[in-house]
Amino acid sequence: MNPTSVRALLSLVVVFVMLATTGWTALRPGGGSDPRSVAVSAWKRGTIGVRKLPALDSAPGTIARFFASLTGAQRRRLADRYALVVGNLNGAPIALRYRANAHALRAARAAARARAHSDTMTAAGRRDAARRAARYTSLLGGHRQILAFDPTGNGLAAEVFGDLAGAKRVAVVVPGVDTNVLTFERTDRSYAAPVGMAEALHDEELAVAPRSRTAVIAWADYTTPTGVGLDASTAALAERGATRLEGLLSALPQRHDVALFCHSYGSVLCGVAAPDLVEGQVSDITVFGSPGMRARDVGQLHTGAHIWAARDSGDWISDVPHLEFAGLGHGADPVSASFGARVISAAGAQGHPGYFAPDTASLANFTEIALGDYAQVACDGVASSCTAGLA
């Protein structure tokens, strides 16, 4: 090992020793009395007429056939009675999931409002409950299409922009650390949160190609690391998240061309998921602000998808050692020449959270990739040939 590699490895070890000694987020096993667990338990015992309800680990096709066999009234009854199950059930009709999640959000808001005024809660607990109630109110506003919702713990959510059932091309935004139901959206610099990222991408798609049949999913439906601690330096949460992402993709109609847009730790998840993606379904994986994809190069991802990478010159992630040692770190730098990704311009992006900011090269490039119009993608550097070999 050459001196440069030794120094880099030592710096990696020092970073993670510091993280380990300053604390990290431990994985807390979920209890059995939270609303989601209660709903799951009830579903397992439930029936519709004389028929048992399908196992929750059934394939999406099996779930889809079950719901197709029901009357409209029966489907609505299940969505309302088992909202936290149906709203998160891959294979259930999309519109029914929206209905179920609206029902679950109203119930969660009522519970949060009660906690916010409860004498049994601490002042901090009441403030947190009030914030959650406000977030749930926001998610219930207008005609929002909530594809997944679980209030357990820090909370999970996913939202659709566009007509997912009728789309031909679908983009999925996979966020990174510190993403939960409270950080799912924000009012200032909205493009720095999953909802704003997805909305900005969908708006840009419609501006560039008004007749395109597209949908974008803001997918915060996995447990992310809290802060840049030990959880963020390993692939444990990414591996669990990859399973959930694969579940989402398996429920999408196979006619969809899917593009993944993976930010920060989300790119670790996408790298872990890459080898198990359905051949031909995911056409593109774009990583930005990435600490690595748990691979030494594109070939090790074992996918036929095009791999794109972007990094803003002011993104602090460039200072993270791009190595993997004893399970710590996430491997090679995706924007390095040796990795082999198609490196695109991120000119104008505003640091680590600013890749979807208006009038940035990154947002313009993401839009062209989502639309499959590779000829319009701007590469990083004059001599770069990031679109070589693409039609």
N, C-alpha and C positions, 0 to 999 in steps of 0.2 A: 504494500500500500504506500503510495507516494505521500510526501509531507503535507500537501494540500488536503488530501483526503483524510489524513490523520487529524489535522486541525479541525476540519469540518465535523468529523465524527465526535471529537472531544467536545466541540461546541454543542452538538446535539445532545450529548449525554448531560452536559451542564444544564442546558435548558430544561430537560425533563426532570433532572434531580431537583432543580428549583421549583418546578411545577408540583412535583410530588411532595415536597416539604412545605409548600405554602398552601396546600389543600386542593381538593378537587371534588367534583360532584360524584358521589357514590351512587350506584344504581340501587334504587329502592324498590323492592318487590311490591307490586300493587296489592292492596288489600282486597277482600272479597265483598266489601259493603259499599263501594263506590257505585255511582249510578250505572256506569257501563257494565260492571260485573253483575249487578242486580238484573239488568235487562238481558244479559246473556243467559243467566240462570233461568229466567222466566221463559225465554225463547226455547231453551232445551226441553222444557216441560210442556211447551205450548202445542196447540193444535189449531187447525183451521177446518171447521166441520169435523169430520172423523179422521182427517189426515194429520200425521205428525209433521212438524216443520223440519226442513232439511238441516243437516249438520252444517255448522258454520264453516268448516274446512272443506266443504264441497267445492268442486270446480265451478268457476263462473258460469260455464255452460249449463251445468246442472241447476244452479240457482236461477238462471234466466228461464229455463224450461218450467221450473216450478211456478214462477210468477206468471208466466204466459198461460198456465193452466187455470189461473184464478179469475174470478170476475173482478171488475173494477172496484166494486164495493169491498170485496175481500182484500184486495191489495191495499186499499186505503186504510182498512181496519188494522192490518198488520203494521203499516207505516206509523199509525198513530199509537198503537198499543206497545210496539217494540221499536220506538223511534231510534234509540241509540244502537240498535242492531241493524235495522233496515237502512238507516242513513249511512252506514259504513260497510255495507255488504256488496262486495264485488260480484257483479252479475245481476243485481237488482236493477229494474228500470231506472234510468237516470232521473227522470222527472219525479219518480217515487222517492228516490234518495233526497232530492231537494225538499220534497214535502216533509219527509221524516226528520230531516235536520232542522227545518224551521220549527217543527213541533218540539224537538229536543232543545233547541235554543230558547224557546219560550219557557220551558220547564226549568232550564238551567238559570235563566234570568230571574225567575221567581225565587228560586232557592238562594241565588246570590243576593238579591235584594233583602231577603229575610235575614241572611247572615250579616249584611251591612248594618242592620238595626238591632242586632242581637246583643243583649247584655252579657251573654256567655262568651263573646268573642273579645280578643284583645283589640286595642285601637288599631294596630297594624293589620290584624285580621279583618276588621271592618273596612279599612281602606282598600285592602286587596279585593274584598268582595264587591265593593262599590265600583272598582275599576273593571272587574269582570262583568258586572251587570251592564256597565256602559258599553263594553266591547260587544256583548251579546246583542244589545239594542242596535248597535251599528250593523252587525252581521244580519240582523233581521230587516234592515231598512231596504226600501225600494223593491227591486225584483232580483235580489242577489241570489246566485245559484250556488248554494253550499253543498259540495259533493261529499264532504266528510266532516264530522264534528264529534269530539269527545272531550268533555270538561274535566276528565280525570287528571289529577296532578297539575302540571303546568298547561295542559290542554293541547289538543291537536285540531287542525282544520285544513280544509282544501276548498278552493273556490274556482268556479269555471267562468271564463269570459268567452262569449260566443255560444254557438249552438253545437254542443258536444256530440249530440246524436246525429246531426247532419253534416258534421265537418269531414273534410277529406284530409286535412292536415291538422295535427294536434301538437302543440308545444307544451312541455311540462317544465315549470320552473322549480328547481330543487334547491332550497336555501341552506344556509350553514348554521353556525353556532348561535345560541341564544334566541332561537326561533320557537315561539309557543303561541298560544291563543292571544296573549296580550300584545305580543310584538308582531303578530300576523299582518297588521296594517298600521300605518301612522299618517298623521295629517301633515306634518312638516317633512319635507324631502320624502314624499310618499314612495318614490322610486327605490328607496333603500330597504323597503320591507316587501315580503312576498306578494301581497296584493297589488302594491304599486308597480312592482316589476312585471307581473303578468298583465296588468291593465295597460301599462305603457307599451308592451310588446304587441298586444292585440290592437290597440289604437293605431300603432304604426303599421301593422299589417293591413288594416282597413284603409289607411291613407295611401299606402303604396299600391295595393291591389284591392280596390273596393268590392270587387265581385268574388273575391276568394272565399272559399268555404273553410274557415279556420276556427279553431278554438284554442284557448290557452288556459292551462290549469296552474293556479298558484297552489303548490303542493307542500304543505307544512304538516304532513300526516305521518311524521316519524319523530321519535324522541331525539333531539339534538343535544350536543354538549352544552353545558352552561359555562361560558367563559372559555378562555384559552388555557385549560387545565389538562389533567391527565386524560380525561375522556376524549378531549379534542386531539390528543396525540396518538391514539390507538384507533383501530378499525372496528371496535366492538359495536358501537352504536351505528356505524355505517353498515355493518353486516346485517343488523336487525332491520335497519331502514331499507336496505336493498331488497329484502324479502317483501316488505310492504310495497315498495315501488313495483316490483315484479307482479305483485297481486293486482295493483292498479292497471298496469299495462295489459295483463291477461284478460281483463274485463272490457277493454276497448275493442270495438269492431276491428277485425283484421284488415279492413280496407283502409284504415287510417295509416298515414305516414306520420311517424312520431319523431319529434326532435326534443332532446333533453337539454336543458340549460341549467348548468350545475355550478352554484356559487360556493366558494370557500370550502367548508367541510362537506358541503353537498357534492363537490367533485370527487371526494373520497368515496362517498356512497355510490356515485355513478360508475367509478372505476371498479368497485367491488361487484356491482350488478352487471357490468358489461358482458362478461363471458356467458351469462345465463339469459341474456335477452333473446327473444324470439327472432330467429333469422329473418331479415327482411322487414320486420315491423318498425324498428328504430333505425332511421336513416342517418341521424346525426346526433353526436354528443358534443356539446360545447361547454368547456370548463373555463372559468374566469375567477381571478383571485384565488387560484388553487394552490394548496399546500402539497399536492401530489395526488395520484390516482391509485396508489398501492401497486404500481407497476414500474418497471425500469424503462419501458418504451411502449409504443402503440401496439406492437406485435404481441406483447404479453397480456393485452386486454382481451385478445381472442374474440374480436367482434368484427363484423363487416360494416359497421356504422362508420361514417366519416368522423374523425376526431379533430375538433377545432379547439384552439386555446387562445386566451387573451389575458393581458395584464396591463393595467394602467401604470405608468412610470412612477406614480406617487403611492402605489399600493404597498402597505407595510408587509404584506405577505412575502414579498421578495427577500426579506431579511430572515425568513424562517429557513433553517437548514433542510434542504431537500434530500433527505436520506432516510433509510429505514434500517433500524438496528434493534434486534430483540423485541420486535413488535411495536417499537416506538418510531414515530415518523411515518411519512406516507410515500416515500420513494422519490423518484426523479422529478425534476421540474418540468411540467408539461409544456412550457414555452421554450425550453432549451432545444437546440437543433438536434441533439442526440435522441431526444424523446420521439421525434418524428410526427408530431401533431401539425395540423395546418394552422399556423400562427396568424391571427388576424389583428387588425388595428383596433386599439381601444382609445384612440386620440379623443381628448376632451372628457374622458371619464373622471369622476371626482373621487379618487382614492379607492379604498377597498369596497365601500358600499355603493359607489356611484356609477356602475356600468349601465344602468338603465336611465340615466339622467337625459333630459331632452337634448337634442342636437349633438349627441356624441356618436363617434364612429362605431363604438361598441353596440349601441342600440340599433343603428342602421345595419350593421353586419348581422346581428342576431335576427333582425327582421328578414333579411334576404335568405339566411339559412333556414329559418322557420318556413318560409315560402318555397324553398327549394330552388331559388334563383341564384345559383352559385356564381354566375358570371358577374354579378354586381357586388360581390364581396370584396372589401378592401383589405389587402394583406398588410402585415406589419413589416415595414421596410420596403425600400424601392426595389431591391433585388429579389424580394420574396416571391415564391410561386405557390401560394397556399391553395390555389384553385386548380393546379395542374392535374390533368387526368379526369376532370369532372365535366360532364356534359353541360 
